[in-house]
Amino acid sequence: MEIARELRYDIYDLFLTMPEPLIARNLRYGVEERVTNKGKVLTEINQDDLNKIASQIEDENLESVGVCLLNSFANVSHEEKVGQFLQEKFPNLAVSLSSKIMPEIREYERSSATAMNAYVQPLTSSYLNKLKTELVKKGFGGKLNIMISSGRLTTIDEAIKTPIHLLESGPAGGSMAGVFYGKLFNEKNLLCFDMGGTTAKASLIHNGAPEITNHFEAARVKRFKKGSGLPVRIPVIDMIEIGAGGGSIARLNSLNLLTVGPESASSQPGPACYNLGGEYPTVTDADLVLGYLNADYFLGGTMQLNIEQARKAIDKHLAGPLGISIEEAAMGIHKIVNENMANAARVHILEKGMDPRHFSMIGFGGAGPVHAFGVAKLINSPNLYIPVGAGVASALGFLVSPIASEKIHSHISNLADMDWKEVNDFLDNMQSEGKRFLKKYGNKNSSIHIDRIVDMRYEGQGHEITIHLPEGPLSEKHLSEIKDRFQKEYTFKYNRSIEGIEIQTVTWRVQVKGEIPSIDVVQKDITYKNSTPLKGTRKVFFEETGYLDCPVYDRYNFEKNVTLLGPMIIEEKESTTVIGINSEVEVDTIGNIKIKLL
């Protein structure tokens, strides 16, 4: 686990630090056995080795164990025997089998994912079981499903077995809310911008669906350096972490330049304006000083902010040392955050061979609507949407996602040498398993959707690209179609194809999805208490104008289909929407905000 792939994520860093393995070396045990990469058993499991390992587990009083044998992706029998032995010996031991967690080639990546699953399983199991018990006590009689990182739902029992799949479940909910709102707004291409207290993340909705990747890293030593973390080859919505949230701390670096994050003030003590002992200026402090936030209406008025503490923190750590005004320093924080997020989002889109100007943007999360206008302006998005309940959009995403199952099978073969009967057999088995899973939880055949995909590469390459397979039984007559799909996708990604080299399949996946829940969004908080939604005005600092008297609106009192011109501030309980100059604002029949950047 130390050796990993022997890759240096920064070849010029003489003091390179690699991620520390989750499992200490003295807790890693070997067992004699051997299965070939084709699944043939050469050497049976050495029972004496298993008995020694059992003694060590007992001596160390371990709670959880991960099992990863060399070629278990090709034949799971040995891993299952080890798992059965350990469960019989230690009934309360949590056991994670790599053939259940990530049944793919590449032993290091499989080991890494299995170690992570074993690491979090006892804690997650305790939490989820407690959640289920407490809900039942409170009279809940429905089915409890859990969001996973791919934007789909699984059952609580499956989540307890494979908690590693929950790693990015929160942001995935936001992306699925983006899919839902994209259909509502008739936008097939959207950039989802989700900014909370510690981080901001962006993901793409392309042709009405989120981009899914199987390449993900956790616990990076350097936040934005690919390869500096622990690999987790699980299906996950492809997101880029931009690294700034409301609690991100602003500092002067060794060159006396203003930087923001990645350090965060967290919720305790939090930003200086929380008045809970936070000393350093944060993004939230800057937004408050600039007038974007209402000190008396933060979290719907349930929390009072202290603007004087925010000004003192910015003056002491930034404005004073730099010899500039507090407002200039606060605007510097706001601009740096927006520029960093815009640059990351722009690169994320360009790396996929697409143009950022063709993507409208949707902003959500507690801090997202405060910064979304600035980010959308920087990447030249045509439209910006702030949906109803933007501060809790991820929760809505959970409600509009289907329950689903994904089965994985590694089968490496050149297309020219493919045994199509063998392929159809394992695809049918994977499909049947997925259907059984969904039917067990109430999905009917008519509502089940099946998607079959395969990871492919040119022979000799170390990385694959994903294509969708034709429907029905596969045979030689599908060969040209599969090749064409691969070469089209390869050309789209790399602007070239390679002639004269065999095309190879690596990993096959069958996704079986249930029906997408149908939900109508209704703005329940519209009260029409006043004849106008205008709450008043306050001094707000914009880069183009400096301070100006900016109108402040109550989102819950907007009339239907109203159109206004920016700048303005729109307040609601979970968040605040900041809209700059040169903009046109439309509010639809249920309170969603559409902003045209003029």
Wavefront OBJ file of the C-alpha trace (Angstrom):
o trace
v 0.000 0.000 0.000
v 3.048 2.272 0.353
v 4.411 1.324 -3.054
v 1.054 2.025 -4.746
v 1.736 2.827 -8.429
v 5.241 4.236 -7.878
v 4.080 7.510 -9.444
v 5.182 10.976 -8.338
v 2.285 13.424 -8.583
v 4.820 16.289 -8.701
v 8.122 15.277 -10.286
v 9.821 18.539 -9.277
v 8.969 18.376 -5.563
v 12.080 17.152 -3.745
v 10.161 16.844 -0.472
v 7.209 14.958 -1.907
v 4.762 13.623 0.677
v 2.623 10.643 -0.261
v -0.763 9.853 1.306
v -0.489 7.694 4.391
v -2.185 4.280 4.053
v -5.227 3.793 6.251
v -4.044 0.375 7.467
v -0.807 0.233 9.457
v 1.817 -2.180 8.148
v 1.666 -4.444 11.223
v -2.065 -4.952 10.569
v -1.606 -6.229 7.009
v -1.545 -10.017 6.732
v -0.759 -12.349 3.847
v -2.367 -15.673 3.041
v -1.009 -18.318 0.672
v -3.377 -18.920 -2.261
v -3.380 -18.350 -6.002
v -6.020 -17.844 -8.661
v -4.984 -16.979 -12.218
v -6.189 -13.828 -13.945
v -8.568 -16.096 -15.874
v -10.150 -17.426 -12.668
v -8.486 -20.857 -12.511
v -7.499 -22.031 -8.993
v -3.801 -22.961 -8.900
v -3.269 -23.057 -5.119
v -5.944 -23.569 -2.495
v -6.076 -21.333 0.582
v -3.586 -22.254 3.295
v -5.721 -22.934 6.360
v -2.749 -22.565 8.734
v -2.301 -19.000 7.474
v -5.963 -18.266 8.177
v -5.681 -19.666 11.708
v -2.630 -17.454 12.396
v -4.497 -14.404 11.069
v -7.487 -15.225 13.302
v -5.170 -15.290 16.324
v -3.707 -11.926 15.362
v -7.169 -10.425 14.909
v -8.101 -11.661 18.350
v -4.877 -10.347 19.910
v -5.339 -6.903 18.325
v -9.059 -6.822 19.215
v -9.921 -5.607 15.701
v -13.414 -4.387 14.749
v -13.144 -4.507 10.980
v -11.177 -6.420 8.340
v -10.746 -5.949 4.597
v -9.928 -8.922 2.349
v -8.205 -8.354 -1.006
v -6.703 -11.332 -2.836
v -4.677 -10.962 -6.015
v -7.102 -12.096 -8.732
v -10.408 -12.193 -6.887
v -11.977 -10.111 -9.683
v -11.753 -13.242 -11.851
v -12.883 -15.777 -9.234
v -14.454 -14.734 -5.932
v -14.424 -18.180 -4.304
v -11.262 -17.723 -2.210
v -12.295 -14.326 -0.871
v -15.702 -15.692 0.028
v -14.093 -18.621 1.883
v -11.913 -16.197 3.866
v -14.947 -14.020 4.614
v -16.999 -17.012 5.745
v -14.166 -18.248 7.961
v -13.782 -14.846 9.654
v -17.528 -14.383 10.195
v -17.838 -17.833 11.765
v -14.831 -17.155 13.990
v -15.844 -13.569 14.886
v -19.611 -12.991 14.407
v -19.342 -9.279 15.322
v -16.413 -8.563 13.020
v -17.123 -6.271 10.035
v -15.710 -7.959 6.926
v -15.207 -6.158 3.584
v -14.449 -8.296 0.518
v -12.789 -6.556 -2.436
v -14.846 -8.710 -4.823
v -17.969 -7.039 -3.385
v -16.535 -3.534 -3.032
v -14.727 -3.169 -6.385
v -14.558 -6.378 -8.455
v -12.079 -4.985 -11.005
v -8.485 -5.443 -12.092
v -5.716 -3.325 -10.530
v -4.892 -4.755 -7.136
v -3.680 -1.518 -5.544
v -6.834 0.439 -6.371
v -8.977 -2.492 -5.216
v -6.980 -2.748 -1.982
v -7.311 0.993 -1.401
v -11.092 0.996 -1.830
v -11.465 -2.108 0.361
v -9.295 -0.587 3.097
v -11.431 2.567 3.072
v -14.619 0.548 3.272
v -13.269 -1.455 6.230
v -12.038 1.740 7.878
v -15.459 3.443 7.958
v -17.780 0.439 8.140
v -18.162 0.096 11.948
v -18.868 3.816 12.383
v -21.244 4.028 9.408
v -23.043 0.844 10.421
v -23.617 2.214 13.915
v -24.888 5.532 12.566
v -27.239 4.060 9.947
v -28.667 1.455 12.306
v -29.315 4.170 14.876
v -30.976 6.323 12.206
v -33.245 3.443 11.196
v -34.129 2.629 14.821
v -34.928 6.229 15.730
v -37.107 6.708 12.647
v -39.132 3.606 13.510
v -39.539 4.884 17.085
v -40.958 8.112 15.696
v -43.542 6.210 13.643
v -41.816 6.094 10.261
v -43.314 3.237 8.278
v -41.802 3.848 4.829
v -38.650 2.568 3.137
v -35.367 4.256 4.003
v -33.022 4.618 1.034
v -29.566 6.171 1.047
v -27.912 8.321 -1.634
v -24.616 7.025 -3.036
v -21.850 8.865 -4.874
v -23.150 8.023 -8.356
v -26.381 9.981 -7.789
v -28.502 6.897 -7.247
v -30.212 5.441 -4.202
v -29.468 2.176 -2.472
v -31.080 0.430 0.478
v -29.871 1.021 4.007
v -28.702 -2.630 4.208
v -26.500 -2.200 1.121
v -25.204 1.129 2.436
v -24.130 -0.585 5.668
v -22.244 -3.267 3.687
v -20.481 -0.849 1.318
v -20.277 2.593 2.982
v -17.427 3.597 0.655
v -20.125 4.282 -1.955
v -21.477 7.075 0.280
v -18.232 9.054 0.044
v -19.610 11.865 -2.167
v -23.309 11.328 -1.503
v -24.027 14.894 -0.336
v -22.646 16.704 -3.415
v -24.183 13.968 -5.609
v -27.582 14.996 -4.253
v -26.910 18.536 -5.445
v -26.058 17.301 -8.946
v -29.257 15.246 -9.085
v -31.199 18.351 -8.038
v -29.498 20.008 -11.023
v -30.839 17.252 -13.307
v -34.337 17.810 -11.914
v -34.232 21.579 -12.305
v -32.636 21.296 -15.753
v -35.756 19.498 -16.958
v -37.938 22.093 -15.215
v -36.046 24.972 -16.882
v -35.682 23.147 -20.228
v -31.874 23.356 -19.970
v -30.028 20.218 -21.120
v -26.568 21.599 -20.346
v -26.012 23.013 -16.859
v -23.070 23.754 -14.620
v -24.077 22.915 -11.046
v -22.351 25.181 -8.532
v -22.650 24.026 -4.918
v -20.973 26.155 -2.237
v -21.318 25.454 1.456
v -19.374 26.257 4.587
v -16.033 24.586 3.826
v -15.883 23.763 0.116
v -17.412 24.559 -3.229
v -17.934 21.914 -5.902
v -18.948 22.036 -9.531
v -20.389 19.309 -11.740
v -21.768 19.147 -15.261
v -25.187 18.126 -16.475
v -24.670 17.275 -20.158
v -27.621 16.318 -22.336
v -29.787 16.066 -19.221
v -27.560 13.622 -17.294
v -24.640 13.980 -14.877
v -21.157 12.964 -15.938
v -20.097 9.752 -14.135
v -16.476 8.774 -13.528
v -14.764 5.811 -11.891
v -11.598 7.773 -11.087
v -11.768 9.460 -7.724
v -9.349 10.256 -4.909
v -9.816 10.848 -1.193
v -7.530 12.392 1.448
v -5.282 14.198 -1.011
v -2.021 15.451 0.454
v -2.270 18.421 -1.921
v -5.853 19.353 -2.527
v -5.697 20.059 -6.250
v -2.916 17.643 -7.243
v -4.230 14.606 -9.055
v -2.454 11.499 -7.785
v -1.747 12.867 -4.308
v -4.648 11.008 -2.686
v -5.932 7.506 -2.085
v -7.681 6.108 -5.189
v -11.302 4.970 -4.958
v -12.521 3.371 -8.177
v -16.211 3.612 -7.458
v -18.878 5.165 -9.684
v -19.105 8.816 -8.671
v -20.562 11.939 -10.260
v -17.619 13.743 -11.831
v -17.064 16.853 -9.722
v -14.288 19.305 -9.230
v -13.636 20.585 -5.741
v -12.909 24.282 -5.901
v -11.778 24.536 -2.311
v -13.559 27.578 -0.909
v -16.606 27.863 1.286
v -18.148 30.436 3.585
v -15.761 29.434 6.366
v -12.564 29.458 4.258
v -9.886 31.616 5.902
v -8.213 34.518 4.076
v -4.494 35.090 4.811
v -1.398 36.784 3.478
v 1.125 34.266 2.179
v 4.930 34.428 2.379
v 4.949 36.853 -0.574
v 2.428 39.099 1.206
v -0.238 38.152 -1.344
v -3.861 37.565 -0.402
v -4.938 33.901 -0.495
v -8.183 32.190 0.482
v -8.383 28.636 1.872
v -8.019 25.732 1.973
v -7.938 26.185 5.767
v -11.415 26.636 7.207
v -12.750 28.167 10.409
v -15.334 25.339 10.436
v -18.496 25.822 12.486
v -16.527 26.050 15.749
v -15.364 28.750 16.285
v -16.475 29.744 12.794
v -16.004 33.091 11.017
v -15.153 36.130 13.132
v -18.669 37.527 12.612
v -20.173 34.515 14.431
v -18.784 36.089 17.597
v -17.775 32.658 18.934
v -14.049 33.298 19.199
v -13.040 33.102 15.541
v -10.003 35.320 15.002
v -9.273 35.104 11.290
v -11.249 36.701 8.442
v -13.267 34.353 6.256
v -15.326 34.545 3.085
v -18.484 35.009 5.184
v -16.875 37.954 7.008
v -16.030 39.575 3.664
v -19.551 39.049 2.318
v -21.013 40.620 5.456
v -18.730 43.694 5.261
v -19.618 44.177 1.574
v -23.316 44.258 2.471
v -24.218 41.000 0.714
v -25.407 39.399 3.964
v -27.900 40.800 6.439
v -26.508 40.636 9.977
v -30.065 40.506 11.367
v -31.424 37.884 8.926
v -28.694 35.224 8.787
v -30.285 31.746 8.735
v -33.681 33.448 8.592
v -32.910 35.607 11.623
v -32.063 32.715 13.959
v -28.422 33.819 14.204
v -27.112 37.353 14.749
v -23.873 38.296 12.979
v -21.388 40.817 14.354
v -20.178 43.071 11.544
v -17.718 44.902 13.804
v -15.899 41.647 14.594
v -15.712 40.918 10.848
v -14.259 44.381 10.135
v -11.715 44.032 12.944
v -10.512 40.637 11.670
v -10.139 41.892 8.082
v -8.394 45.080 9.236
v -5.964 43.280 11.567
v -4.911 40.455 9.248
v -5.343 41.934 5.757
v -6.255 45.585 5.289
v -3.774 46.982 7.849
v -0.714 44.998 6.688
v -1.535 45.761 3.028
v -2.283 49.457 3.606
v -5.716 49.307 1.967
v -9.279 49.900 3.138
v -11.334 47.198 4.837
v -13.780 47.253 1.887
v -10.951 46.787 -0.625
v -9.634 43.818 1.352
v -13.139 42.322 1.630
v -13.686 42.742 -2.115
v -10.281 41.129 -2.693
v -11.431 38.039 -0.740
v -14.707 37.925 -2.679
v -12.989 38.340 -6.062
v -10.282 35.735 -5.364
v -12.908 33.180 -4.379
v -14.964 33.903 -7.496
v -11.911 33.842 -9.788
v -10.659 30.543 -8.317
v -14.059 28.927 -8.723
v -14.546 30.297 -12.250
v -11.094 29.111 -13.362
v -11.654 25.637 -11.951
v -15.106 25.368 -13.524
v -13.794 26.629 -16.876
v -10.964 24.079 -16.915
v -13.364 21.307 -15.823
v -15.576 22.010 -18.850
v -12.729 22.562 -21.330
v -11.043 19.278 -20.330
v -14.176 17.533 -21.536
v -13.907 19.235 -24.930
v -16.862 21.579 -24.364
v -17.368 25.346 -24.287
v -18.271 26.980 -20.929
v -20.305 29.626 -22.767
v -22.801 26.943 -23.815
v -23.605 26.018 -20.204
v -26.122 27.878 -18.125
v -25.391 27.737 -14.415
v -27.448 26.763 -11.369
v -26.307 27.912 -7.931
v -27.202 26.341 -4.597
v -25.839 25.556 -1.158
v -25.770 27.969 1.774
v -23.144 30.263 0.192
v -23.707 29.380 -3.476
v -26.275 32.080 -4.359
v -24.008 34.756 -2.817
v -21.184 33.967 -5.265
v -22.972 32.366 -8.220
v -23.543 35.634 -10.126
v -19.847 36.539 -9.972
v -18.783 33.081 -11.134
v -21.384 32.954 -13.936
v -20.237 36.360 -15.165
v -16.587 35.264 -15.263
v -17.290 32.131 -17.335
v -19.799 33.955 -19.590
v -22.756 31.737 -18.762
v -25.870 32.927 -20.628
v -28.252 32.281 -17.724
v -28.022 31.719 -13.991
v -30.721 29.909 -12.024
v -31.254 30.043 -8.270
v -33.916 27.413 -7.493
v -36.447 27.399 -4.690
v -34.812 26.144 -1.476
v -31.328 26.657 -2.934
v -29.738 26.269 0.496
v -31.038 22.710 0.827
v -31.011 21.632 -2.835
v -29.000 18.472 -2.095
v -31.889 17.202 0.029
v -34.238 17.659 -2.926
v -31.768 15.722 -5.083
v -32.185 12.737 -2.764
v -35.936 12.779 -3.392
v -35.713 12.831 -7.202
v -33.134 10.049 -7.651
v -33.951 6.448 -8.610
v -33.012 3.397 -6.607
v -30.437 1.469 -8.614
v -27.884 -1.311 -8.685
v -24.579 -1.504 -10.564
v -22.856 -4.817 -11.174
v -19.230 -4.952 -12.346
v -17.218 -7.664 -14.083
v -13.637 -7.458 -15.366
v -13.115 -9.390 -18.603
v -10.034 -8.432 -20.597
v -10.112 -9.423 -24.244
v -9.368 -7.990 -27.669
v -12.550 -7.381 -29.636
v -11.271 -9.594 -32.435
v -10.907 -12.548 -30.032
v -14.097 -12.027 -28.036
v -16.124 -15.030 -26.912
v -19.573 -13.469 -27.299
v -21.371 -16.380 -25.602
v -19.273 -15.872 -22.474
v -19.936 -12.121 -22.614
v -23.701 -12.570 -22.988
v -23.739 -15.060 -20.117
v -22.099 -12.745 -17.577
v -24.061 -9.710 -18.816
v -27.317 -11.661 -18.398
v -26.276 -12.764 -14.891
v -25.418 -9.188 -13.884
v -28.707 -7.956 -15.326
v -30.692 -10.635 -13.474
v -28.956 -9.791 -10.177
v -29.798 -6.140 -10.616
v -33.427 -6.874 -11.434
v -33.767 -9.129 -8.398
v -32.402 -6.351 -6.201
v -34.908 -3.795 -7.513
v -37.881 -6.176 -7.433
v -37.054 -7.031 -3.830
v -37.676 -3.387 -3.002
v -40.913 -2.959 -4.903
v -39.883 -1.995 -8.448
v -41.890 -3.574 -11.251
v -40.404 -4.863 -14.493
v -42.111 -2.113 -16.480
v -40.369 0.621 -14.454
v -36.857 -0.862 -14.622
v -34.294 0.718 -16.973
v -31.120 -1.173 -17.923
v -27.904 0.423 -19.154
v -24.917 -1.708 -20.205
v -21.515 -0.076 -20.546
v -17.930 -1.204 -21.041
v -14.531 0.357 -20.319
v -12.290 0.005 -23.380
v -8.801 0.964 -24.521
v -6.302 0.447 -27.259
v -4.166 -2.594 -26.471
v -1.201 -1.594 -24.309
v -2.785 1.515 -22.828
v -3.152 1.915 -19.050
v -6.412 3.867 -18.973
v -9.836 3.249 -20.447
v -12.786 5.222 -21.757
v -16.415 4.246 -21.323
v -18.966 3.522 -24.038
v -22.559 2.306 -23.987
v -23.276 -1.116 -25.482
v -25.976 -1.896 -28.056
v -29.174 -3.457 -26.698
v -29.897 -7.176 -26.830
v -27.565 -10.189 -27.133
v -24.164 -9.228 -28.533
v -22.426 -11.002 -31.404
v -19.883 -10.419 -34.154
v -22.435 -8.359 -36.071
v -22.143 -5.681 -33.334
v -18.355 -5.516 -33.695
v -18.235 -2.562 -36.078
v -20.831 -0.617 -34.063
v -18.897 -1.090 -30.807
v -15.634 -0.081 -32.548
v -17.296 3.011 -34.022
v -18.658 4.053 -30.616
v -15.228 3.632 -29.030
v -13.387 5.553 -31.739
v -15.982 8.330 -31.748
v -15.643 8.760 -27.954
v -11.846 8.495 -28.140
v -11.720 11.149 -30.868
v -14.046 13.407 -28.869
v -11.740 13.188 -25.832
v -8.336 13.266 -27.537
v -9.068 14.677 -31.026
v -7.543 11.631 -32.692
v -7.925 7.884 -33.116
v -5.173 5.266 -33.549
v -5.091 3.018 -36.569
v -3.624 -0.482 -36.669
v -3.884 -1.246 -32.937
v -6.287 -3.759 -31.432
v -9.154 -2.465 -29.297
v -9.539 -4.161 -25.939
v -12.360 -4.436 -23.405
v -11.484 -4.311 -19.695
v -14.433 -3.823 -17.335
v -18.112 -4.410 -18.049
v -20.883 -2.721 -16.061
v -24.634 -3.248 -15.914
v -26.700 -0.484 -14.288
v -30.261 -1.396 -13.391
v -32.342 1.623 -12.338
v -35.837 1.963 -10.975
v -38.352 4.622 -11.889
v -37.369 8.240 -11.260
v -39.723 9.670 -8.607
v -42.139 12.296 -9.864
v -42.206 15.386 -7.648
v -43.844 18.791 -8.032
v -42.053 21.714 -6.404
v -44.392 24.219 -4.752
v -43.224 27.335 -2.899
v -45.116 26.968 0.387
v -43.616 30.025 2.083
v -45.120 32.667 -0.233
v -47.264 34.716 2.126
v -47.875 38.009 0.285
v -47.713 39.824 3.619
v -46.871 43.092 1.858
v -48.095 44.762 -1.301
v -44.504 44.611 -2.560
v -41.650 42.160 -2.008
v -39.270 45.105 -1.456
v -37.940 44.979 2.114
v -35.960 48.210 1.746
v -32.434 49.159 0.693
v -28.966 48.870 2.208
v -25.452 49.902 1.330
v -23.896 47.189 -0.833
v -20.378 47.311 -2.274
v -20.031 46.306 -5.935
v -16.688 46.324 -7.726
v -17.992 48.426 -10.620
v -19.731 51.095 -8.533
v -18.454 50.989 -4.959
v -21.183 51.354 -2.333
v -24.692 52.010 -3.568
v -28.199 51.876 -2.141
v -29.225 48.412 -3.305
v -32.819 47.164 -3.162
v -33.367 44.137 -0.917
v -36.236 41.758 -1.714
v -38.061 39.099 0.263
v -38.066 35.979 -1.914
v -41.208 34.673 -0.265
v -43.243 37.725 -1.327
v -42.402 37.871 -5.023
v -45.414 37.961 -7.295
v -45.732 35.407 -10.083
v -43.780 35.980 -13.316
v -42.233 39.248 -12.171
v -39.287 40.763 -14.113
v -36.793 43.218 -12.560
v -33.406 44.722 -13.377
v -30.299 44.254 -11.224
v -28.495 45.002 -9.021
v -30.417 43.605 -6.074
v -30.252 41.341 -3.041
v -32.859 38.596 -2.568
v -33.120 37.127 0.927
v -34.560 33.821 2.085
v -34.108 31.630 5.149
v -31.407 29.275 3.882
v -29.399 31.654 1.694
v -29.032 35.083 0.084
v -28.880 35.746 -3.657
v -26.568 38.555 -4.781
v -27.275 39.945 -8.255
v -24.944 42.501 -9.813
v -25.416 45.170 -12.439
v -26.223 44.492 -16.127
v -28.686 41.737 -15.354
v -32.358 40.937 -15.803
v -34.173 38.914 -13.168
v -37.256 36.781 -13.765
v -39.177 34.951 -11.043
v -41.372 32.089 -12.251
v -44.708 30.855 -10.919
v -43.184 28.879 -8.032
v -40.423 31.285 -7.064
v -37.411 30.031 -9.048
v -35.095 32.862 -10.048
v -33.692 33.140 -13.574
v -30.972 35.731 -14.120
v -29.968 36.807 -17.622
v -26.463 38.263 -17.788
v -26.739 41.206 -20.177
l 1 2 3 4 5 6 7 8 9 10 11 12 13 14 15 16 17 18 19 20 21 22 23 24 25 26 27 28 29 30 31 32 33 34 35 36 37 38 39 40 41 42 43 44 45 46 47 48 49 50 51 52 53 54 55 56 57 58 59 60 61 62 63 64 65 66 67 68 69 70 71 72 73 74 75 76 77 78 79 80 81 82 83 84 85 86 87 88 89 90 91 92 93 94 95 96 97 98 99 100 101 102 103 104 105 106 107 108 109 110 111 112 113 114 115 116 117 118 119 120 121 122 123 124 125 126 127 128 129 130 131 132 133 134 135 136 137 138 139 140 141 142 143 144 145 146 147 148 149 150 151 152 153 154 155 156 157 158 159 160 161 162 163 164 165 166 167 168 169 170 171 172 173 174 175 176 177 178 179 180 181 182 183 184 185 186 187 188 189 190 191 192 193 194 195 196 197 198 199 200 201 202 203 204 205 206 207 208 209 210 211 212 213 214 215 216 217 218 219 220 221 222 223 224 225 226 227 228 229 230 231 232 233 234 235 236 237 238 239 240 241 242 243 244 245 246 247 248 249 250 251 252 253 254 255 256 257 258 259 260 261 262 263 264 265 266 267 268 269 270 271 272 273 274 275 276 277 278 279 280 281 282 283 284 285 286 287 288 289 290 291 292 293 294 295 296 297 298 299 300 301 302 303 304 305 306 307 308 309 310 311 312 313 314 315 316 317 318 319 320 321 322 323 324 325 326 327 328 329 330 331 332 333 334 335 336 337 338 339 340 341 342 343 344 345 346 347 348 349 350 351 352 353 354 355 356 357 358 359 360 361 362 363 364 365 366 367 368 369 370 371 372 373 374 375 376 377 378 379 380 381 382 383 384 385 386 387 388 389 390 391 392 393 394 395 396 397 398 399 400 401 402 403 404 405 406 407 408 409 410 411 412 413 414 415 416 417 418 419 420 421 422 423 424 425 426 427 428 429 430 431 432 433 434 435 436 437 438 439 440 441 442 443 444 445 446 447 448 449 450 451 452 453 454 455 456 457 458 459 460 461 462 463 464 465 466 467 468 469 470 471 472 473 474 475 476 477 478 479 480 481 482 483 484 485 486 487 488 489 490 491 492 493 494 495 496 497 498 499 500 501 502 503 504 505 506 507 508 509 510 511 512 513 514 515 516 517 518 519 520 521 522 523 524 525 526 527 528 529 530 531 532 533 534 535 536 537 538 539 540 541 542 543 544 545 546 547 548 549 550 551 552 553 554 555 556 557 558 559 560 561 562 563 564 565 566 567 568 569 570 571 572 573 574 575 576 577 578 579 580 581 582 583 584 585 586 587 588 589 590 591 592 593 594 595 596 597 598
